[in-house]
Amino acid sequence: PNKETETCAGERAFLERLLDAEGWSYRVTDDAGAFARAAYGGGYGLYLLQGSRTRLERRVQGLLVEAGYNGAGLIVAGDLDNRNRHLVEALGAAPRGKRPHVELLVLNGAGPFGREAIELPRNADHRRLEPDGALAVGHYSDGEGELSEAVAVTALDYGDGRSLTFGFDLLAHAAQGGDAQGPFARLL
């Protein structure tokens, strides 16, 4: 086993514990082909694309855009290089540039989240999001009280659905703390 495999397994186990505790019915996959087969099968009310490891075929991205328009939720977190760029229509935002010196995520109370400041892990990639129709619901801060213009989280009502975009790997942040009641787990 390598470090990435162990990290993925730990994050997956954390996500499954979190979903079980909340009573969700779910299917977790870390393979683009398996995800595509499940998505084509339909019946999901929420899709979570987590981390920058997965690139979906364009037609699968189109399926997710359509599912969002028809009422499904779509969460994308940690897409560091915009490899699923055809989802921008449903997300209303795209990643644009690294933010290396941020200490806090500041949620502004808009969208589905209340006002809150959350300490960010220092050893992680944090990307600025460029909203394209989405509402900025969180920004980065340097921890000195300076709120950056760099958007960290967006929300978009799209058709009958809603999408959320995070400029960081939400599951990795949540699993790193290991606390199912921690701030990143609550966002998830």
VENQUITA-V907770 format. One record per residue. N is the residue number from 0. RES is the residue in one small letter. PHI is phi in degrees with one decimal (* if undefined). Layout:
BEGIN
N&RES&PHI, N&RES&PHI
END
This chain:
BEGIN
0&p&*, 1&n&-107.1, 2&k&-59.9, 3&e&-64.3, 4&t&-63.1, 5&e&-64.2, 6&t&-63.9, 7&c&-60.8, 8&a&-63.7, 9&g&-66.3, 10&e&-66.0, 11&r&-63.2, 12&a&-61.5, 13&f&-62.5, 14&l&-60.3, 15&e&-63.4, 16&r&-62.1, 17&l&-63.8, 18&l&-65.8, 19&d&-61.1, 20&a&-62.1, 21&e&-90.9, 22&g&78.1, 23&w&-78.7, 24&s&-95.8, 25&y&-152.2, 26&r&-138.3, 27&v&-109.0, 28&t&-139.7, 29&d&-119.5, 30&d&-126.1, 31&a&-60.1, 32&g&-65.2, 33&a&-65.2, 34&f&-63.7, 35&a&-61.4, 36&r&-61.3, 37&a&-67.1, 38&a&-63.9, 39&y&-66.1, 40&g&-70.3, 41&g&70.9, 42&g&86.1, 43&y&-100.1, 44&g&-96.8, 45&l&-150.2, 46&y&-120.1, 47&l&-118.7, 48&l&-107.0, 49&q&-118.6, 50&g&84.0, 51&s&-97.2, 52&r&-79.4, 53&t&-107.9, 54&r&-116.0, 55&l&-92.6, 56&e&-61.2, 57&r&-56.9, 58&r&-68.4, 59&v&-70.3, 60&q&-60.7, 61&g&-61.6, 62&l&-61.5, 63&l&-68.6, 64&v&-60.1, 65&e&-64.2, 66&a&-61.2, 67&g&-63.0, 68&y&-61.5, 69&n&-88.6, 70&g&120.2, 71&a&-76.8, 72&g&-90.4, 73&l&-136.0, 74&i&-121.2, 75&v&-122.9, 76&a&-136.8, 77&g&86.2, 78&d&-76.5, 79&l&-82.3, 80&d&-130.5, 81&n&60.4, 82&r&-68.8, 83&n&-109.3, 84&r&-64.9, 85&h&-77.3, 86&l&-85.9, 87&v&-55.5, 88&e&-56.8, 89&a&-84.9, 90&l&-91.2, 91&g&71.2, 92&a&-161.3, 93&a&-141.7, 94&p&-70.8, 95&r&-146.0, 96&g&87.8, 97&k&-81.7, 98&r&-117.7, 99&p&-75.3, 100&h&-118.3, 101&v&-114.9, 102&e&-119.8, 103&l&-132.1, 104&l&-102.1, 105&v&-113.7, 106&l&-88.4, 107&n&-94.3, 108&g&90.0, 109&a&-87.0, 110&g&66.5, 111&p&-83.9, 112&f&-113.2, 113&g&-81.4, 114&r&-74.0, 115&e&-166.7, 116&a&-115.4, 117&i&-125.4, 118&e&-69.3, 119&l&-94.1, 120&p&-61.3, 121&r&-80.9, 122&n&-97.8, 123&a&-120.1, 124&d&-81.3, 125&h&-127.0, 126&r&-111.2, 127&r&-78.4, 128&l&-101.4, 129&e&-108.4, 130&p&-64.7, 131&d&-135.1, 132&g&108.6, 133&a&-82.2, 134&l&-90.6, 135&a&-73.7, 136&v&-112.9, 137&g&-154.8, 138&h&-127.5, 139&y&-88.4, 140&s&-136.2, 141&d&-82.0, 142&g&87.5, 143&e&-98.9, 144&g&93.1, 145&e&-88.5, 146&l&-86.9, 147&s&-76.5, 148&e&-77.5, 149&a&-71.8, 150&v&-78.1, 151&a&-107.4, 152&v&-141.9, 153&t&-129.2, 154&a&-134.1, 155&l&-144.5, 156&d&-83.9, 157&y&-126.7, 158&g&59.3, 159&d&-95.6, 160&g&-111.0, 161&r&-138.1, 162&s&-124.9, 163&l&-127.8, 164&t&-126.9, 165&f&-116.4, 166&g&-86.1, 167&f&-151.4, 168&d&-80.4, 169&l&-58.3, 170&l&-65.2, 171&a&-60.6, 172&h&-63.5, 173&a&-66.6, 174&a&-69.6, 175&q&-59.9, 176&g&-77.5, 177&g&72.3, 178&d&-100.6, 179&a&-66.6, 180&q&-106.5, 181&g&-68.1, 182&p&-62.3, 183&f&-75.0, 184&a&-64.7, 185&r&-64.3, 186&l&-65.2, 187&l&-67.8
END
